[in-house]
Amino acid sequence: MKNDGIALDDLAHAFYADNEPEFVSVWSRELGQYHLGVSKLLERGGRIYRGSRAEKIWTADDEAAFLKFSPTHLHLPLLLALWTGQRQGDLLRLLWSAYDGTHIRLKQSKTSSRVVIPVGAPLKTALDRAAKRSTIILTTIDGKPWTPDGFRASWRKACARAGIAGLTFNDLRGTAVTRLALAECTEAEIATITGHSLRDVRSILDAHYLHRDPALAESAIRKLEKRTESPK
């Protein structure tokens, strides 16, 4: 639904992106107009993953298009997000000293969780080739640290140039969780890499991401076929 040309779902997502995970966006109707209300998370649950991000997963085609059409200095942020599952803020602050050639070690600013992430081959190649123009890994084209607003603006422009609509940098975190699960990683393995709690990993996979990936259905049927004797 639209209001003055602005998608209400997009407004809700913008609020959610700036305020996750402590709050969730709730739309209510009053006097014929929509307004944004905020409620605290339910005491029993983990983070609530719902609303406009349900289908917002970067596909392999999205990744390829971004790498083809975006400026090269934005390639490393993409790979870091996909191969670590970390938040934008933590990646923008990531120091070269956190990378020892095989692992990335960081303390997540939002949860204070410490994670040690083995660096996959594609990410290692990108990191080892990257110019070290600052103590911080991710920098602007001028070699300066990113500001959050500056990075978001550049990322939006790059996505537009690559023809990618409706996806944000924040969606790469959920995409990383999904890809790890499709690679048959356990929830515990995923949580160890991304820093999510087991409950949150389960919430992401159950509520939003995996049930929408057809590769899982194909895999499930192939496994069933292997375990089922064909009638003779």
C-alpha positions in Angstrom: 0.0 0.0 0.0 1.3 3.5 -0.9 0.9 6.9 0.8 2.1 10.0 -1.1 4.3 7.8 -3.3 6.1 6.2 -0.4 5.7 2.5 0.3 4.7 1.9 3.9 6.6 -1.4 4.0 9.7 0.5 3.0 9.2 3.0 5.8 8.8 0.1 8.3 11.9 -1.5 7.0 13.9 1.7 7.3 12.9 2.0 10.9 13.7 -1.7 11.5 17.1 -1.4 9.9 18.0 1.5 12.1 16.7 0.0 15.3 17.2 -3.8 15.2 17.1 -5.9 17.2 15.5 -4.3 20.3 12.4 -3.2 18.6 10.0 -4.4 15.9 7.8 -2.2 13.7 4.1 -2.5 14.1 1.7 -0.9 11.7 -1.7 0.1 13.1 -4.6 2.0 11.5 -6.2 5.0 13.2 -8.7 7.5 11.7 -8.1 6.0 8.3 -4.3 6.7 8.3 -1.4 4.4 9.0 1.2 5.3 11.6 4.2 3.5 13.0 4.0 2.1 16.5 6.8 0.4 18.4 6.6 -2.5 20.8 9.3 -4.3 22.8 10.1 -7.8 22.0 8.1 -10.5 23.7 9.8 -11.8 26.8 9.9 -15.4 25.7 11.1 -15.0 22.1 14.3 -14.1 20.5 14.5 -11.4 17.9 11.4 -11.3 15.8 12.1 -11.5 12.1 9.0 -10.6 10.3 7.5 -8.1 7.8 9.0 -6.7 4.7 12.3 -8.6 4.8 10.7 -12.0 4.5 11.8 -12.6 0.9 14.8 -10.3 0.9 17.6 -12.7 0.1 20.5 -12.0 -2.2 20.6 -14.6 -4.9 23.7 -15.8 -6.7 22.5 -13.7 -9.7 22.2 -10.6 -7.5 25.8 -11.2 -6.2 27.1 -11.6 -9.7 25.4 -8.5 -11.0 26.7 -6.4 -8.1 30.2 -7.6 -8.6 29.9 -6.9 -12.4 28.5 -3.4 -12.2 29.5 -1.9 -8.8 32.7 0.0 -8.1 35.5 -2.3 -7.1 36.0 -0.8 -3.7 32.5 -2.1 -2.8 33.3 -5.7 -3.7 35.1 -6.4 -0.4 32.2 -5.3 1.8 29.9 -7.6 -0.1 32.2 -10.6 0.3 32.8 -9.8 4.0 29.1 -9.7 4.7 28.3 -12.9 2.8 31.2 -14.9 4.3 31.0 -13.6 7.9 27.3 -12.8 8.4 28.3 -9.7 10.4 26.4 -6.4 10.8 27.3 -3.4 8.7 28.5 -1.3 11.6 30.9 -4.0 12.8 32.3 -4.6 9.3 32.9 -0.9 8.7 34.9 -0.7 12.0 36.8 -4.0 11.3 40.6 -3.5 11.6 43.3 -5.2 9.6 44.7 -6.4 12.9 41.5 -8.5 13.3 42.6 -10.6 10.3 45.5 -13.0 10.8 45.5 -14.6 7.3 43.2 -17.5 8.3 40.6 -16.1 10.8 38.8 -12.9 11.6 38.3 -12.1 15.3 35.9 -9.4 16.4 33.7 -8.3 19.3 30.2 -7.5 18.1 29.2 -4.0 19.2 25.5 -4.7 19.6 25.7 -7.9 21.7 29.4 -7.8 22.9 29.6 -11.4 21.6 33.1 -12.4 20.5 33.3 -14.4 17.3 36.2 -16.1 15.6 35.4 -16.7 11.9 37.5 -19.0 9.6 38.0 -17.1 6.4 36.7 -18.9 3.3 38.8 -19.1 0.2 37.0 -16.4 -1.9 37.1 -13.9 1.0 40.8 -14.7 1.8 41.7 -14.0 -1.8 39.9 -10.7 -1.7 41.5 -9.7 1.6 45.0 -10.7 0.6 44.7 -8.7 -2.6 43.2 -5.6 -1.0 45.4 -2.5 -0.5 46.0 -1.7 3.1 45.5 2.1 3.0 44.2 2.4 6.5 44.1 0.5 9.8 40.5 -0.2 8.9 39.8 -2.8 6.2 36.9 -1.2 4.4 37.5 2.3 3.1 36.2 4.7 0.5 37.7 5.1 -2.9 40.0 7.7 -1.3 41.2 5.3 1.4 39.3 6.9 4.2 37.1 5.1 6.7 33.4 5.1 5.8 30.8 7.0 7.7 27.5 4.9 8.1 25.5 7.4 6.0 28.2 7.6 3.3 28.4 3.9 3.0 24.6 3.5 2.8 24.4 6.1 0.1 27.2 4.6 -2.0 25.7 1.1 -1.5 22.3 2.3 -2.7 23.8 3.9 -5.8 25.8 0.7 -6.6 22.7 -1.5 -6.3 20.8 0.8 -8.6 23.6 0.6 -11.1 23.5 -3.2 -10.9 19.8 -3.3 -11.3 19.3 -4.6 -7.8 16.0 -3.4 -6.3 14.5 -4.1 -2.9 17.7 -5.4 -1.2 19.9 -3.8 1.3 23.3 -4.4 2.9 21.5 -5.6 6.0 19.9 -8.4 4.0 23.3 -9.9 3.5 23.3 -11.0 7.1 20.2 -13.1 6.6 21.5 -14.3 3.3 24.7 -15.6 5.0 22.6 -17.5 7.5 20.6 -19.0 4.7 23.6 -20.0 2.6 25.3 -21.7 5.5 22.1 -23.7 6.2 21.9 -24.7 2.5 25.5 -25.9 2.8 24.1 -28.2 5.6 25.7 -26.3 8.5 24.0 -27.0 11.8 22.3 -24.2 13.7 25.2 -24.3 16.2 27.7 -23.9 13.5 25.9 -21.0 12.0 25.6 -19.2 15.3 29.3 -19.7 16.0 30.1 -17.8 12.8 27.4 -15.1 12.8 27.2 -14.5 16.5 23.4 -15.0 16.6 21.9 -17.0 19.5 20.7 -20.5 18.6 17.2 -19.2 19.1 17.7 -16.3 16.7 19.2 -18.6 14.0 16.2 -20.8 14.3 13.9 -17.9 14.1 15.5 -16.6 10.9 15.5 -20.0 9.2 12.0 -21.0 10.4 10.1 -17.8 10.0 11.6 -16.2 6.9 14.3 -17.6 4.8 14.6 -21.3 4.3 11.0 -22.2 3.6 11.2 -19.8 0.5 14.3 -21.4 -1.0 13.3 -24.1 -3.6 16.8 -25.7 -3.3 15.7 -27.1 0.0 12.7 -28.8 -1.4 14.8 -30.3 -4.2 17.3 -31.5 -1.6 14.6 -33.0 0.6 13.0 -35.0 -2.3 16.4 -36.3 -3.4 17.2 -37.5 0.1 13.8 -39.1 0.3 14.3 -40.9 -3.0 17.6 -42.3 -1.7 16.0 -43.7 1.4 12.9 -45.1 -0.3 12.9 -48.3 -2.3 11.1 -48.0 -5.6 8.2 -50.5 -6.1 9.1 -53.3 -8.4 
